């Protein structure tokens, strides 16, 4: 729990980028294929919409029932990125942090 909360507040990657493979609609905006989008991990991990009023405070208990319960099914926790291009050292880094 402590490690997950630490990674939420201090993720190893503060932004990750993706290039759209096809036309994508985001709200009222249509983004064409080939556009690069940047996702600000640091800001999303501290967003009150997902984490509540105590989003900027360290609270390891928020992960007591796992990541899925902590984010209430929302896309909001990705300290090592997301999808097929997730950072390759994620498993090693987590293991090393637990052993240390």
Residue frames relative to the residue before (quaternion, step in Angstrom):
aa qw qx qy qz dx dy dz
X 1.0000 0.0000 0.0000 0.0000 0.00 0.00 0.00
X 0.6579 0.5099 -0.3102 0.4593 3.57 0.92 -0.91
X 0.6578 0.5104 -0.3085 0.4599 3.58 0.96 -0.86
X 0.6551 0.5122 -0.3137 0.4584 3.60 0.93 -0.85
X 0.6733 0.4836 -0.2962 0.4744 3.58 0.96 -0.84
X 0.6171 0.5334 -0.3405 0.4676 3.58 1.06 -0.71
X 0.6751 0.4788 -0.2893 0.4808 3.59 0.97 -0.84
X 0.5935 0.5499 -0.3698 0.4568 3.59 1.13 -0.49
X 0.7426 0.4106 -0.2245 0.4792 3.57 0.84 -0.97
X 0.7987 0.1532 -0.0559 0.5792 3.58 1.09 -0.71
X 0.0219 -0.8386 0.5442 0.0008 3.62 0.49 1.13
X 0.5560 -0.6279 0.4242 0.3415 3.61 -1.06 0.67
X 0.7553 0.2123 -0.1480 0.6022 3.58 1.18 -0.49
X 0.2698 -0.8092 0.5003 0.1488 3.60 -0.49 1.13
X 0.7712 0.1186 -0.0880 0.6193 3.60 1.25 -0.33
X 0.0004 0.7672 -0.6372 -0.0732 3.55 -1.10 0.59
X 0.3039 -0.7812 0.5344 0.1083 3.51 -1.08 0.88
X 0.0472 -0.7640 0.6426 0.0330 3.51 -1.25 0.59
X 0.2812 -0.7117 0.6150 0.1902 3.56 -1.21 0.59
X 0.4412 -0.7188 0.4752 0.2508 3.56 -0.74 1.07
X 0.3482 -0.7607 0.5195 0.1738 3.54 -0.89 1.00
X 0.7876 0.0728 -0.0404 0.6105 3.56 1.26 -0.28
X 0.6782 -0.4534 0.3605 0.4523 3.56 -1.27 0.13
X 0.0659 -0.8116 0.5799 -0.0259 3.56 -0.84 1.05
X 0.2476 -0.7507 0.5948 0.1459 3.54 -1.00 0.86
X 0.0423 -0.7851 0.6171 -0.0329 3.54 -0.78 1.11
X 0.7889 -0.1224 0.0356 0.6012 3.56 -0.04 1.29
X 0.7928 -0.2342 0.2122 0.5211 3.57 -0.71 -1.11
X 0.6213 0.5537 -0.3226 0.4510 3.57 1.31 -0.06
X 0.1870 -0.7541 0.6195 0.1123 3.57 -1.01 0.85
X 0.1537 -0.7965 0.5828 0.0485 3.55 -0.69 1.15
X 0.3872 -0.7429 0.4937 0.2335 3.61 -0.75 0.99
X 0.6575 -0.4939 0.4012 0.4035 3.52 -1.30 0.35
X 0.7714 0.3641 -0.2625 0.4510 3.58 -1.08 0.73
X 0.5296 0.6221 -0.4142 0.4013 3.59 1.26 -0.14
X 0.3254 -0.7276 0.5680 0.2049 3.57 -1.00 0.83
X 0.0956 -0.7736 0.6235 0.0601 3.56 -0.93 0.91
X 0.2294 -0.7535 0.6038 0.1224 3.55 -1.15 0.72
X 0.1736 -0.7855 0.5898 0.0715 3.55 -0.82 1.03
X 0.2843 -0.7970 0.5130 0.1441 3.60 -0.49 1.20
X 0.2911 -0.7968 0.5101 0.1421 3.56 0.02 1.34
X 0.6568 0.5426 -0.3158 0.4178 3.56 0.85 -0.97
X 0.7003 0.4506 -0.2751 0.4805 3.59 0.92 -0.85
X 0.6530 0.5120 -0.3253 0.4534 3.60 0.97 -0.76
X 0.6547 0.5119 -0.3102 0.4616 3.58 1.06 -0.70
X 0.7366 0.3593 -0.2224 0.5281 3.59 1.25 -0.26
X 0.4061 0.7338 -0.4533 0.3020 3.58 1.26 0.29
X 0.4518 -0.7127 0.4759 0.2477 3.57 -0.80 1.03
X 0.5639 0.6070 -0.3891 0.4028 3.61 1.18 -0.50
X 0.7421 0.3641 -0.2034 0.5247 3.58 1.07 -0.70
X 0.8101 0.3319 -0.1299 0.4656 3.57 0.80 -1.05
X 0.5246 -0.6596 0.4044 0.3552 3.60 1.23 -0.08
X 0.7642 -0.4003 0.2632 0.4317 3.54 -1.33 -0.02
X 0.7065 0.4355 -0.2665 0.4901 3.60 1.12 -0.53
X 0.2049 0.8400 -0.4844 0.1330 3.58 1.17 0.54
X 0.7299 0.4160 -0.2415 0.4856 3.61 1.04 -0.66
X 0.6152 0.5436 -0.3406 0.4582 3.57 1.29 0.03
X 0.4779 -0.6497 0.5104 0.2983 3.56 -1.13 0.72
X 0.1680 0.7663 -0.5987 0.1615 3.56 -0.70 1.15
X 0.2147 -0.8221 0.5171 0.1032 3.57 0.07 1.30
X 0.5713 0.6231 -0.3745 0.3809 3.60 1.14 -0.53
X 0.5455 0.6226 -0.4129 0.3799 3.61 1.13 -0.42
X 0.7106 0.4144 -0.2494 0.5110 3.62 1.22 -0.41
X 0.3258 0.7874 -0.4778 0.2136 3.61 1.22 0.24
X 0.7576 0.3034 -0.1853 0.5475 3.60 1.15 -0.53
X 0.7010 -0.4648 0.2534 0.4780 3.58 1.22 0.47
X 0.6839 -0.4979 0.3571 0.3960 3.52 -1.34 0.30
X 0.6460 0.5452 -0.3308 0.4196 3.60 0.88 -0.92
X 0.6745 0.4727 -0.2964 0.4834 3.60 0.97 -0.79
X 0.6349 0.5556 -0.3317 0.4221 3.57 1.02 -0.77
X 0.7715 0.3422 -0.1883 0.5023 3.60 0.99 -0.77
X 0.3761 -0.7702 0.4515 0.2480 3.59 1.30 0.09
X 0.7203 -0.4697 0.2494 0.4453 3.57 0.93 0.89
X 0.5453 0.6069 -0.4065 0.4112 3.60 1.25 0.11
X 0.4933 -0.6224 0.5145 0.3234 3.55 -1.24 0.48
X 0.3655 0.7771 -0.4436 0.2564 3.57 0.00 1.20
X 0.7298 0.3491 -0.2482 0.5328 3.61 1.18 0.15
X 0.2913 0.7448 -0.5488 0.2433 3.58 -0.40 1.21
X 0.0571 -0.8518 0.5202 0.0245 3.61 0.51 1.13
X 0.7589 0.3293 -0.1932 0.5276 3.62 1.13 -0.54
X 0.6671 -0.4480 0.3028 0.5124 3.58 1.21 0.30
X 0.3087 -0.7471 0.5633 0.1709 3.54 -1.30 -0.24
X 0.7851 0.3549 -0.2465 0.4437 3.55 -1.17 0.56
X 0.7984 -0.3244 0.2074 0.4629 3.57 -1.25 -0.33
X 0.7216 0.4051 -0.2485 0.5034 3.61 1.19 -0.34
X 0.2109 0.7752 -0.5577 0.2088 3.56 1.09 0.68
X 0.6169 -0.5702 0.3808 0.3864 3.59 -1.04 0.71
X 0.4818 -0.7260 0.4219 0.2504 3.55 -0.72 1.13
X 0.6874 0.4939 -0.2893 0.4471 3.60 1.09 -0.50
X 0.3292 0.7862 -0.4794 0.2092 3.60 1.26 0.09
X 0.7099 0.4565 -0.2829 0.4557 3.61 0.68 -1.01
X 0.6510 0.5066 -0.3160 0.4687 3.58 0.98 -0.82
X 0.6603 0.5138 -0.3096 0.4518 3.59 0.90 -0.90
X 0.6595 0.4981 -0.3118 0.4688 3.60 0.94 -0.84
X 0.6526 0.5074 -0.3114 0.4687 3.60 0.95 -0.85
X 0.6650 0.5087 -0.3000 0.4570 3.57 0.90 -0.93
X 0.6594 0.5043 -0.3086 0.4644 3.60 0.97 -0.81
X 0.6617 0.5043 -0.3095 0.4603 3.60 1.01 -0.74
X 0.6772 0.4917 -0.2861 0.4667 3.58 1.06 -0.76
X 0.6336 0.5889 -0.3268 0.3806 3.59 1.01 -0.82
